[in-house]
């Protein structure tokens, strides 16, 4: 039974790891693409406004038609050229200059096509990007809090444990885990009450209880709060009662290089 | 009641409960015992703070900068920065030590974290310094102190947390704080560099001959890493993107750099780094939201007004107030971690400093962050001393002794930063086209600068230009607060 519970805990931890990793990447890419759109291609984009301002001209259309794609392709070409050069040097591969130029040109062409396709499909940009970013932050943060119990990485006042003689430490730790477990389960309960409120609100009307712009039900988004605290509570109790294993404090410090 | 609450908190601390639990139990007890919120369901106030995270744009910067720092740290950036700095600065007296300070500063800008900087740069530089005949204690002390500069070098997580924590009480833009931190960071790094040169004069054969070929070679490799702070800070101050969006740019740039350009990381390693970043975020987030709950309690019982009344009765001068605040902050920094100290005390102290004594909120923020930096080096909860002790495999007592001279220099810098607000505000004054000098409000009100009535003949900054240009451009941007 113990082995089974520990296996389940490990599996949940693996799922949590995978989820936060991919969520981090997705969140960053979505917000990054939104930034690119705001800077380069939105009408009026920041770059076009800037150049129009320098030119003393309010006519931005010309810029958006010709200059903006030119700047995007030129920037991509320069970055790609030097990136490929450094990459080849790091991989100790010799690359011909003509091949290097060709690869950089292809990258520039791809950037133009990608930008045009993006503008075609998302003329207003990813307007839900900030909301998606914040929801991801909530999920990453709280699932991270649950993972931190498994990996023993919550911040502690270390001097607390130093007060006790070695032989009392196991019992002190058990008491600490049980008390903290009770506290986080209380928070999980409060979180559930709040989610139920949001669910009732969502049920009350078609547009009620939704996150603006992205239109996701609030109760689904906030479900991560009771989930994370429930998992934390179960883990604290499990570790306190020796049902689950907690990772030893992580080796914070790498081996020193001689 | 008060005794019961204090005893509960002390008991939890004594049994080694996590900080978030100590903070949460204290908040729940305070709300239940000292306010009208007696129903259990009223405690969903804490949950509201958690849910509100999904409406606060400024929070988005924290996980993104943590993630980019984690990726860059795993991607072999520190080695390249150290190599570049050595080739650039190694020729001067104490050059290796100066390059250690510079590497710490740049790496802090990339990683956003003091302990990570200490581990990444320190594990390479301290053995190198000792091998080049620098005294062991000097080497450990210098790198440990320089590693703590991470608090002050933008983009800094400590500054973001400061800006967020005081956001209800006074308006501090994180990007202003970032810009204001640049000169104090360079100032402290400069003092450490002068100390290194002074020590370096007494060491024979410690210099590395300067070679332009070597610099070129190291720069070609290391320049990519140096671009990160340029892209992030340039984008923010150029008005191209917000600090939160800069965080996303930093993550994508870090991925591009470490996965393709340097080819040091594969997807599984990246995911591991991001997992570590999520756990770090998970360790911070409950503390942050529960501290907001505690701040609610402090607001409900008017602690700030009472504190203001108390201070008015004492009638200290602004200088006495700042010195008192600094002593308190250094003691707090020594006793608790800097994030909890910032979250609890910054919203209380910042409005008092501004309203009663006319101290500029940005200047106060920088003083606060420098204090937290010193807190990283003050026992017993001196995070960086513990890390240094473990990294360099030296007794805690020796590490504590080794940082004393550089800690002294940092405290000296702190005093100058407190009483010469120009150090903190110069960069902002230049950006905003204001008179360059800012003076400490000795009389309790901000003194007008001597040159304030003189016509200013300054070139408007790029941000002020783009700010004007972009008026109305972003009107359709969604406002999360809605």
Interface residues (C-beta under 8 A of the other chain):
Chain A: X17 X18 X20 X21 X22 X24 X25 X27 X28 X29 X30 X31 X32 X34 X35 X38 X39 X44 X46 X49 X50 X52 X53 X83 X86 X87 X89 X90 X91 X124 X127 X128 X130 X131 X133 X134 X135 X137 X138 X140 X141 X142 X143 X144 X145 X146 X147 X148 X151 X153 X154 X155 X156 X157 X158 X159 X160 X161 X163 X172 X173 X175 X176 X179 X180 X183 X184 X186 X187 X190 X191 X193 X194 X211 X212 X213 X218 X221 X222 X225 X252 X253 X254 X256 X257 X258
Chain B: X12 X13 X14 X15 X16 X17 X18 X19 X20 X21 X22 X24 X25 X28 X41 X43 X44 X46 X47 X48 X50 X51 X53 X54 X55 X56 X57 X59 X60 X62 X63 X64 X67 X115 X119 X123 X124 X126 X127 X220 X221 X224 X239 X240 X241 X244 X245 X247 X248 X249 X251 X252 X255 X256 X260 X261 X262 X263 X270 X271 X272 X274 X275 X277 X278 X279 X280 X281 X282 X283 X284 X285 X286 X287 X336 X337 X380 X381 X386 X387 X390 X391 X392 X393 X465 X466 X468 X469 X470 X473 X474 X476 X477 X478 X480 X482
